[in-house]
């Protein structure tokens, strides 16, 4: 029995750890939210059937030891469990290698959950061991560890959620401590001007463009990368904010109603930018109305004397303003618009786009006008840069002084980022994808003088209308591309349907199981033209 228990430990510990690690990784990608993890497990029930099998097998082994009391059963069950644990080790090592787009970060929170997970496992060992020992069936030394290891390995499907629930008071205490410390730091910098930036898409780009422009006159701190959650903002303040900083540009993200307000209550922005509103994260927001309401939580937080900058071309923003006017609900802050063509506020006109860059003229409300050129390609980039220009100009920088910094603006990584590789140019728009952004991306690809190849797995997190949005994306892509390579056979069916409905040649449409194969195929396409390969969206590991 001792030898068999040692074998069970030798196989069970790595199997349990690999299952724990994988499910913790998915839990982290799902924001440590139990209901989102449950939904992910439901959608991907086929992926981890081996863990459910192991948990059931473990219960049968432990129960059979008590009920049957037959050595032959114990031996047969142990062998089956060992084989199952070996399969789990092999499968989850492979899954770990495959899921590396955004690796698991062993943050203090993750470490605390892992510790709680292990405690739960130990409790489940001690209690049944004592019960069985009292019954005289097995002593603690003779406890069937194979069944126990199989059970706790299989239960890694759920232990991270249990650990999260158990740790909730601890996590709240830790978060409150850091949040209060961040608030203290902000209070110690009363002259700091805080600008909140939100939007369904484009907010990260606007943030970094604004940083480039404001540095002409001010010492500026921006939230790094996509640090747009409360704890991301707290980390930025505690780690990077210095007394010398004059402006703090704070990106604000949300997936649920009330999350922008939570960020505003933390930093209390003086000015705000709403870069866009659109169908993004519909599976968590539930409706476009909830998205509109959430983005305008920033508008409601701007104090009297502050400025609110709005994308005047966005239909949902204009709808929201009409609704507010109808209800006579007004804002204390002045509203400043930026748009392309005719409209109020800051206007971009005479836009000229080529595959080498973009030129446009900015007309300010005070009558000032200036011609700009930039390396960025696409009309959607013009509107985002316009937002940054509007803010910088209202904060005292003349348009003429913004010409050079606008020319210096670089693509934000993985957001229509151009990468030249000899006779191939990669247009990397892999960070995110949404109905409006994906349409703009393929329309930008259409401007390129050469062979235009699209590689995409489509869009996610769009709720019940996801298939329809992907089908429409397919119709746009068909009008703009020479070759289209889809990644993932099931999820891209609506895109394929939309593409073929436009009469796109089926021989130029191919489907691959992974993005690496699609990229290799794109490089292998023979042509005398320069190739432009658009990588539109790259699904996160939990998809």
C-alpha positions as CSV (number, residue, x, y, z in Angstrom):
1,X,0.0,0.0,0.0
2,X,2.9,2.4,0.8
3,X,4.4,1.8,-2.6
4,X,1.1,2.5,-4.4
5,X,0.6,5.6,-2.4
6,X,4.1,6.9,-3.3
7,X,3.3,6.3,-7.0
8,X,0.0,8.1,-6.5
9,X,1.8,11.1,-5.0
10,X,4.5,11.1,-7.7
11,X,1.8,11.3,-10.4
12,X,-0.9,13.2,-8.5
13,X,1.1,16.2,-7.4
14,X,2.3,17.3,-10.9
15,X,-1.1,16.5,-12.3
16,X,-2.9,18.6,-9.6
17,X,-0.4,21.5,-10.0
18,X,-0.8,21.6,-13.8
19,X,-4.6,21.5,-13.6
20,X,-4.5,24.2,-10.9
21,X,-2.2,26.4,-12.9
22,X,-4.3,26.2,-16.1
23,X,-7.6,26.9,-14.4
24,X,-6.0,29.7,-12.4
25,X,-4.7,31.2,-15.7
26,X,-8.2,31.2,-17.1
27,X,-9.6,32.6,-13.9
28,X,-7.1,35.5,-14.1
29,X,-8.1,36.2,-17.7
30,X,-11.7,36.2,-16.6
31,X,-10.9,38.9,-14.1
32,X,-11.2,36.7,-11.0
33,X,-15.0,36.9,-11.3
34,X,-16.7,33.7,-10.3
35,X,-19.7,34.1,-12.6
36,X,-17.5,34.7,-15.6
37,X,-15.4,31.7,-14.8
38,X,-18.6,29.6,-14.5
39,X,-19.7,30.8,-17.9
40,X,-16.3,30.1,-19.4
41,X,-16.4,26.5,-17.9
42,X,-19.9,26.1,-19.4
43,X,-18.8,27.2,-22.9
44,X,-15.6,25.1,-22.8
45,X,-17.1,22.0,-21.0
46,X,-15.6,19.8,-23.7
47,X,-12.0,21.0,-23.0
48,X,-11.6,19.6,-19.5
49,X,-13.8,16.5,-19.4
50,X,-10.7,14.6,-18.2
51,X,-10.8,16.5,-14.9
52,X,-14.5,15.7,-14.3
53,X,-13.6,12.0,-15.1
54,X,-10.7,12.1,-12.6
55,X,-12.9,13.6,-9.8
56,X,-15.6,11.0,-10.3
57,X,-13.0,8.2,-10.5
58,X,-11.4,9.5,-7.3
59,X,-14.8,9.4,-5.4
60,X,-15.4,5.8,-6.7
61,X,-12.0,4.7,-5.5
62,X,-12.4,6.2,-2.0
63,X,-16.0,5.0,-1.7
64,X,-15.2,1.5,-3.0
65,X,-12.5,1.1,-0.4
66,X,-15.1,1.6,2.3
67,X,-17.9,-0.4,0.8
68,X,-16.3,-3.2,-1.2
69,X,-13.2,-3.9,0.9
70,X,-11.8,-5.9,-2.0
71,X,-8.0,-5.8,-2.7
72,X,-8.6,-6.5,-6.4
73,X,-10.9,-3.4,-6.7
74,X,-8.3,-1.3,-5.0
75,X,-5.5,-2.4,-7.4
76,X,-7.6,-2.1,-10.5
77,X,-8.8,1.4,-9.5
78,X,-5.3,2.5,-8.7
79,X,-4.0,1.5,-12.2
80,X,-6.8,3.3,-13.9
81,X,-6.2,6.4,-11.8
82,X,-2.5,6.4,-12.6
83,X,-3.2,6.2,-16.3
84,X,-5.7,9.1,-15.9
85,X,-3.1,11.2,-14.1
86,X,-0.5,10.5,-16.7
87,X,-3.0,11.7,-19.4
88,X,-3.7,14.8,-17.4
89,X,0.0,15.6,-17.1
90,X,0.5,15.3,-20.8
91,X,-2.7,17.3,-21.8
92,X,-2.1,20.1,-19.4
93,X,1.6,20.5,-20.3
94,X,0.4,20.9,-23.9
95,X,-2.3,23.4,-22.9
96,X,0.3,25.4,-21.0
97,X,2.5,25.7,-24.1
98,X,-0.5,26.6,-26.3
99,X,-1.9,29.3,-23.9
100,X,1.0,31.7,-23.9
101,X,-0.4,34.9,-25.5
102,X,-0.9,36.5,-22.0
103,X,0.9,34.2,-19.5
104,X,-0.3,33.6,-16.0
105,X,1.1,36.3,-13.7
106,X,1.9,35.1,-10.2
107,X,0.7,38.2,-8.5
108,X,0.3,38.3,-4.7
109,X,-3.4,37.7,-5.2
110,X,-2.7,34.5,-7.3
111,X,-0.3,33.3,-4.6
112,X,-2.9,33.8,-1.9
113,X,-5.5,31.9,-3.9
114,X,-3.0,29.1,-4.6
115,X,-2.3,28.9,-0.8
116,X,-6.0,28.7,-0.1
117,X,-6.5,26.1,-2.8
118,X,-3.8,23.9,-1.1
119,X,-5.5,24.4,2.3
120,X,-8.8,23.3,0.8
121,X,-7.0,20.2,-0.5
122,X,-5.5,19.4,2.9
123,X,-8.8,19.8,4.6
124,X,-10.4,17.3,2.2
125,X,-7.6,14.9,3.0
126,X,-7.7,15.2,6.8
127,X,-11.5,14.9,7.2
128,X,-12.2,11.7,5.2
129,X,-8.9,10.2,6.6
130,X,-10.1,10.6,10.1
131,X,-13.6,9.3,9.3
132,X,-12.2,6.2,7.5
133,X,-9.7,5.6,10.3
134,X,-12.4,5.7,13.0
135,X,-14.4,3.1,11.0
136,X,-11.4,0.8,11.2
137,X,-11.3,0.3,7.5
138,X,-8.0,2.0,6.9
139,X,-5.5,3.7,9.2
140,X,-4.3,7.1,8.1
141,X,-1.2,5.5,6.7
142,X,-3.3,3.2,4.6
143,X,-5.6,5.9,3.2
144,X,-6.2,5.4,-0.5
145,X,-4.1,8.4,-1.8
146,X,-4.8,7.5,-5.4
147,X,-8.5,8.3,-5.1
148,X,-7.7,11.5,-3.1
149,X,-5.2,12.8,-5.7
150,X,-7.5,12.0,-8.6
151,X,-10.4,13.8,-6.8
152,X,-8.5,17.0,-5.9
153,X,-6.9,17.1,-9.4
154,X,-10.3,17.0,-11.0
155,X,-11.8,19.5,-8.6
156,X,-9.3,22.1,-9.7
157,X,-12.1,23.1,-12.1
158,X,-13.8,24.7,-9.1
159,X,-11.2,25.1,-6.2
160,X,-10.0,28.5,-7.6
161,X,-13.5,29.9,-7.2
162,X,-13.8,28.5,-3.7
163,X,-10.4,30.0,-2.8
164,X,-11.6,33.3,-4.3
165,X,-14.7,33.3,-2.2
166,X,-12.8,32.3,1.0
167,X,-10.2,35.1,0.3
168,X,-12.7,37.8,-0.4
169,X,-12.4,39.6,2.9
170,X,-8.6,39.5,2.7
171,X,-8.6,40.8,-0.9
172,X,-11.0,43.6,0.1
173,X,-8.8,44.6,2.9
174,X,-5.6,44.5,0.8
175,X,-7.3,46.5,-2.1
176,X,-8.7,49.1,0.4
177,X,-5.3,49.6,1.8
178,X,-3.7,50.2,-1.6
179,X,-6.7,52.3,-2.8
180,X,-6.5,54.5,0.3
181,X,-2.7,54.9,-0.2
182,X,-3.3,56.0,-3.8
183,X,-5.9,58.5,-2.7
184,X,-3.4,59.8,-0.1
185,X,-0.8,60.3,-2.8
186,X,-3.2,62.2,-5.0
187,X,-4.2,64.5,-2.1
188,X,-0.5,65.3,-1.6
189,X,-0.4,66.5,-5.2
190,X,-3.2,69.1,-5.3
191,X,-1.8,70.9,-8.4
192,X,-2.0,67.7,-10.5
193,X,-4.4,67.9,-13.4
194,X,-6.2,64.6,-14.0
195,X,-7.6,63.7,-17.4
196,X,-9.9,60.6,-17.6
197,X,-10.0,58.8,-21.0
198,X,-12.7,56.2,-21.8
199,X,-14.4,54.6,-24.7
200,X,-15.5,51.3,-26.1
201,X,-12.4,51.5,-28.4
202,X,-9.6,53.9,-29.2
203,X,-9.1,55.0,-25.6
204,X,-5.6,53.5,-25.3
205,X,-4.5,55.1,-28.6
206,X,-6.0,58.5,-27.6
207,X,-4.1,58.2,-24.2
208,X,-0.7,57.7,-25.8
209,X,-1.3,60.3,-28.5
210,X,-2.2,62.8,-25.9
211,X,0.9,61.9,-23.9
212,X,3.1,62.7,-27.0
213,X,1.4,66.1,-27.5
214,X,1.2,67.3,-23.9
215,X,4.9,66.6,-23.3
216,X,5.6,69.7,-25.4
217,X,4.7,71.8,-22.4
218,X,4.0,69.6,-19.4
219,X,5.5,66.8,-17.4
220,X,3.0,64.0,-18.0
221,X,2.2,60.6,-16.5
222,X,-0.1,58.1,-18.3
223,X,-1.3,54.7,-17.1
224,X,1.0,52.2,-18.9
225,X,-0.1,49.6,-21.4
226,X,-3.8,48.9,-20.8
227,X,-3.8,49.6,-17.1
228,X,-7.4,50.7,-17.0
229,X,-8.9,48.9,-13.9
230,X,-9.0,50.3,-10.4
231,X,-6.0,48.2,-9.3
232,X,-4.1,49.1,-12.5
233,X,-4.6,52.8,-11.8
234,X,-3.6,52.3,-8.1
235,X,-0.4,50.6,-9.2
236,X,0.4,53.4,-11.6
237,X,-0.2,56.1,-8.9
238,X,1.8,54.3,-6.2
239,X,4.7,53.2,-8.4
240,X,5.1,56.0,-10.9
241,X,3.4,59.3,-9.8
242,X,6.0,61.9,-8.7
243,X,5.6,65.4,-7.3
244,X,7.1,66.8,-10.5
245,X,4.2,65.5,-12.6
246,X,1.8,68.2,-13.8
247,X,-0.8,66.0,-15.7
248,X,-2.0,62.5,-15.1
249,X,-3.8,60.9,-18.1
250,X,-5.8,58.0,-16.7
251,X,-7.3,55.4,-19.0
252,X,-10.6,54.0,-17.7
253,X,-12.0,50.7,-18.8
254,X,-15.2,48.9,-17.9
255,X,-17.0,45.7,-18.5
256,X,-20.0,46.3,-16.2
257,X,-22.2,49.3,-15.3
258,X,-20.7,51.4,-12.5
259,X,-17.0,50.6,-13.1
260,X,-16.2,54.0,-14.7
261,X,-17.8,55.7,-11.7
262,X,-15.6,53.5,-9.4
263,X,-12.5,54.8,-11.2
264,X,-13.8,58.4,-11.1
265,X,-14.4,58.1,-7.4
266,X,-10.8,57.0,-7.1
267,X,-9.0,59.7,-9.1
268,X,-11.6,62.5,-9.4
269,X,-10.8,63.7,-13.0
270,X,-10.7,67.4,-13.8
271,X,-11.3,66.8,-17.5
272,X,-12.6,63.8,-19.5
273,X,-12.5,62.4,-23.0
274,X,-15.1,59.9,-24.3
275,X,-13.4,58.6,-27.4
276,X,-16.2,56.3,-28.6
277,X,-19.2,54.2,-27.7
278,X,-20.0,51.0,-29.5
279,X,-20.9,47.3,-29.2
280,X,-18.0,46.0,-27.1
281,X,-18.3,43.6,-24.1
282,X,-22.0,43.2,-24.8
283,X,-21.9,39.8,-23.1
284,X,-21.2,41.5,-19.8
285,X,-22.9,44.9,-20.3
286,X,-26.0,43.2,-21.6
287,X,-27.1,46.1,-23.9
288,X,-25.8,49.1,-25.8
289,X,-27.8,51.3,-23.4
290,X,-25.8,50.0,-20.5
291,X,-22.6,50.8,-22.4
292,X,-23.7,54.4,-23.1
293,X,-24.7,54.9,-19.5
294,X,-21.4,53.5,-18.2
295,X,-19.2,55.6,-20.5
296,X,-21.1,58.8,-19.5
297,X,-20.3,58.1,-15.9
298,X,-17.1,60.0,-16.7
299,X,-19.1,62.9,-18.0
300,X,-21.1,63.0,-14.8
301,X,-17.9,63.1,-12.7
302,X,-16.3,66.1,-14.3
303,X,-16.5,69.1,-11.9
304,X,-17.7,72.6,-12.6
305,X,-15.0,74.3,-14.7
306,X,-13.7,71.1,-16.1
307,X,-13.9,70.2,-19.8
308,X,-15.6,67.2,-21.5
309,X,-14.3,66.2,-24.9
310,X,-16.6,64.1,-27.1
311,X,-16.2,62.4,-30.4
312,X,-18.8,64.3,-32.4
313,X,-18.8,61.6,-35.2
314,X,-20.0,58.8,-32.9
315,X,-23.7,58.1,-33.2
316,X,-24.1,56.6,-29.8
317,X,-22.5,59.7,-28.1
318,X,-24.8,62.0,-30.1
319,X,-27.8,59.8,-29.1
320,X,-26.8,60.0,-25.4
321,X,-26.5,63.8,-25.6
322,X,-30.0,64.1,-27.3
323,X,-31.5,61.9,-24.5
324,X,-29.9,64.1,-21.8
325,X,-31.1,67.3,-23.5
326,X,-34.6,65.8,-23.7
327,X,-34.6,65.0,-20.0
328,X,-33.0,68.5,-19.2
329,X,-30.1,66.8,-17.6
330,X,-27.0,69.0,-18.3
331,X,-23.4,68.9,-17.3
332,X,-21.5,71.5,-15.2
333,X,-18.5,71.2,-17.5
334,X,-18.4,72.7,-21.0
335,X,-18.7,70.2,-23.8
336,X,-16.1,70.3,-26.6
337,X,-16.5,68.2,-29.7
338,X,-14.0,66.9,-32.2
339,X,-14.9,65.4,-35.6
340,X,-14.1,64.9,-39.2
341,X,-15.7,67.1,-41.8
342,X,-18.5,69.5,-40.9
343,X,-19.6,69.7,-37.3
344,X,-19.1,71.5,-34.0
345,X,-15.9,72.2,-32.2
346,X,-12.6,70.9,-33.6
347,X,-12.9,69.8,-37.2
348,X,-10.6,67.8,-39.4
349,X,-10.9,68.7,-43.1
350,X,-9.2,68.0,-46.4
351,X,-8.1,64.6,-45.3
352,X,-5.7,62.8,-47.6
353,X,-4.8,59.2,-46.8
354,X,-2.2,57.0,-48.5
355,X,-0.2,53.9,-47.5
356,X,2.6,56.2,-46.4
357,X,0.6,58.3,-43.9
358,X,-2.2,60.8,-43.5
359,X,-2.6,64.6,-43.9
360,X,-5.4,66.7,-42.6
361,X,-6.3,70.3,-41.6
362,X,-7.5,71.1,-38.1
363,X,-9.9,74.0,-37.6
364,X,-10.3,75.0,-34.0
365,X,-13.3,76.8,-32.5
366,X,-11.3,79.9,-31.9
367,X,-10.6,80.2,-35.6
368,X,-7.1,78.9,-35.5
369,X,-6.2,76.5,-38.4
370,X,-3.2,74.3,-39.1
371,X,-2.2,71.5,-41.6
372,X,-0.9,68.3,-40.0
373,X,0.8,65.2,-41.3
374,X,1.4,61.9,-39.5
375,X,2.7,58.4,-40.2
376,X,-0.5,56.8,-39.0
377,X,-2.8,55.4,-41.7
378,X,-6.6,55.5,-41.7
379,X,-9.5,57.7,-41.0
380,X,-10.1,56.1,-37.6
381,X,-6.6,57.3,-36.6
382,X,-7.5,60.9,-37.6
383,X,-10.4,61.1,-35.2
384,X,-8.3,59.7,-32.3
385,X,-5.5,62.2,-33.0
386,X,-8.1,64.9,-33.3
387,X,-9.2,64.2,-29.7
388,X,-5.6,64.5,-28.5
389,X,-5.1,67.8,-30.4
390,X,-8.3,69.2,-29.0
391,X,-7.3,68.5,-25.4
392,X,-3.7,69.8,-25.9
393,X,-4.9,73.0,-27.6
394,X,-7.5,73.7,-24.8
395,X,-4.7,73.2,-22.3
396,X,-2.7,76.0,-23.8
397,X,-0.6,74.6,-26.6
398,X,-1.0,76.4,-30.0
399,X,-1.9,74.3,-33.0
400,X,1.4,75.4,-34.7
401,X,3.4,73.9,-31.9
402,X,1.6,70.6,-32.2
403,X,2.6,70.0,-35.8
404,X,6.0,68.3,-35.0
405,X,4.7,66.1,-32.1
406,X,1.8,65.0,-34.3
407,X,4.4,63.9,-36.9
408,X,6.2,62.0,-34.2
409,X,3.2,60.0,-33.1
410,X,3.8,56.3,-33.2
411,X,1.4,53.4,-33.6
412,X,0.3,51.9,-30.3
413,X,1.6,48.2,-30.2
414,X,-0.9,45.8,-31.7
415,X,-3.3,48.6,-32.8
416,X,-2.8,49.1,-36.6
417,X,0.9,48.9,-36.0
418,X,2.9,48.7,-39.3
419,X,5.9,46.3,-39.3
420,X,7.9,46.1,-42.5
421,X,9.7,42.8,-43.4
422,X,11.2,43.2,-46.8
423,X,8.5,42.7,-49.4
424,X,5.9,42.0,-46.7
425,X,4.3,44.6,-44.4
426,X,2.4,43.3,-41.3
427,X,-0.4,45.5,-40.1
428,X,-0.8,44.3,-36.5
429,X,-4.2,45.1,-35.2
430,X,-4.3,42.0,-33.0
431,X,-4.9,43.5,-29.6
432,X,-8.6,43.9,-29.9
433,X,-11.4,43.9,-32.4
434,X,-14.9,45.4,-32.4
435,X,-17.5,46.0,-35.2
436,X,-16.5,49.6,-35.9
437,X,-12.7,49.1,-35.5
438,X,-12.6,45.9,-37.6
439,X,-14.5,47.7,-40.5
440,X,-12.0,50.6,-40.3
441,X,-9.1,48.2,-40.3
442,X,-10.1,46.4,-43.5
443,X,-10.9,49.7,-45.2
444,X,-7.4,50.9,-44.3
445,X,-6.0,47.7,-45.8
446,X,-7.9,48.5,-49.0
447,X,-5.8,51.7,-49.3
448,X,-2.6,49.7,-49.7
449,X,-1.0,49.4,-53.1
450,X,-0.3,45.7,-53.3
451,X,-1.7,42.3,-52.4
452,X,-4.0,42.7,-49.4
453,X,-4.3,39.6,-47.1
454,X,-6.6,39.5,-44.0
455,X,-5.9,37.0,-41.2
456,X,-8.6,37.0,-38.5
457,X,-10.4,34.7,-36.0
458,X,-13.3,37.2,-35.8
459,X,-14.8,39.1,-32.8
460,X,-15.9,37.9,-29.4
461,X,-17.7,39.3,-26.3
462,X,-20.6,40.6,-28.5
463,X,-23.4,38.8,-26.8
464,X,-26.4,37.4,-28.7
465,X,-25.6,39.4,-31.8
466,X,-22.0,38.2,-32.1
467,X,-22.7,36.0,-35.2
468,X,-24.4,38.8,-37.0
469,X,-21.6,41.3,-36.3
470,X,-19.1,38.7,-37.6
471,X,-21.2,38.1,-40.7
472,X,-21.2,41.8,-41.5
473,X,-17.5,42.0,-40.9
474,X,-17.2,39.3,-43.6
475,X,-19.1,41.5,-46.1
476,X,-16.7,44.4,-45.4
477,X,-13.7,42.2,-45.7
478,X,-14.8,40.8,-49.0
479,X,-14.9,44.3,-50.5
480,X,-11.4,45.2,-49.2
481,X,-9.2,42.1,-49.5
482,X,-7.5,40.0,-52.1
483,X,-7.0,36.9,-49.9
484,X,-8.8,36.1,-46.6
485,X,-7.5,33.5,-44.1
486,X,-9.8,32.7,-41.2
487,X,-8.5,31.2,-37.9
488,X,-10.8,28.7,-36.2
489,X,-13.4,26.6,-38.1
490,X,-16.5,26.9,-35.9
491,X,-16.3,30.5,-34.7
492,X,-15.6,31.9,-38.2
493,X,-18.5,30.3,-39.9
494,X,-20.6,33.6,-39.9
495,X,-17.6,35.5,-41.3
496,X,-17.2,33.0,-44.1
497,X,-20.9,33.3,-44.8
498,X,-20.7,37.1,-45.1
499,X,-17.6,36.8,-47.3
500,X,-19.2,34.4,-49.8
501,X,-22.4,36.4,-49.9
502,X,-20.5,39.2,-51.6
503,X,-19.3,36.9,-54.4
504,X,-15.7,36.7,-53.0
505,X,-13.7,33.9,-54.8
506,X,-13.9,30.8,-52.6
507,X,-10.5,29.7,-53.8
508,X,-9.0,32.9,-52.2
509,X,-10.7,32.1,-48.8
510,X,-9.0,29.5,-46.5
511,X,-9.6,28.4,-43.0
512,X,-6.8,27.4,-40.5
513,X,-6.7,25.9,-37.0
514,X,-4.2,28.4,-35.7
515,X,-2.8,31.8,-36.6
516,X,0.8,30.5,-37.1
517,X,-0.4,28.3,-40.0
518,X,-2.3,31.2,-41.5
519,X,0.7,33.5,-41.3
520,X,2.9,30.9,-42.9
521,X,0.4,30.5,-45.7
522,X,0.2,34.2,-46.3
523,X,4.0,34.4,-46.6
524,X,3.9,31.5,-49.1
525,X,1.4,33.2,-51.4
526,X,3.3,33.9,-54.7
527,X,2.9,37.4,-56.1
528,X,5.0,40.1,-57.8
529,X,3.3,42.8,-55.6
530,X,4.2,43.9,-52.1
531,X,2.2,42.0,-49.6
532,X,0.2,43.7,-46.8
533,X,-1.0,41.2,-44.1
534,X,-3.6,42.5,-41.7
535,X,-3.7,40.6,-38.4
536,X,-7.2,41.6,-37.2
537,X,-7.8,40.4,-33.6
538,X,-6.1,37.6,-31.8
539,X,-8.4,35.8,-29.4
540,X,-7.1,35.6,-25.8
541,X,-6.2,32.3,-24.3
542,X,-9.6,31.9,-22.6
543,X,-11.1,31.8,-26.1
